[in-house]
Amino acid sequence: MDSVDTISKATGIPRQDMLDIWERVKKNSAALEGCVGRHEFRAVDPTKKLGGRYRCSKCHGEIDSTARHWYDIGLIHGGPS
């Protein structure tokens, strides 16, 4: 038994589903980290107000609305003063 089995048992999410989710997370992180220049995030579903997701039009990585908020603040703080 490993940590995936432990988490699977605690959550009821099948082991293979958890492994599939982890692969998608790693692929998304690699896309975001490998993006050249600034991300160009666009709403995945512009009608969704809460819990929205954003996809970079360049690398196709996705983030949630909280990450988007902090990314935008970082751009403001990192810009010319």
Secondary structure, 3 states (H helix, E strand, C coil): CCHHHHHHHHHCCCHHHHHHHHHHHHHHHHHHHHCCCCCCEEECCCCCCCCCEEEECCCCCEEEHHHHHHHHHHHHHHCCC
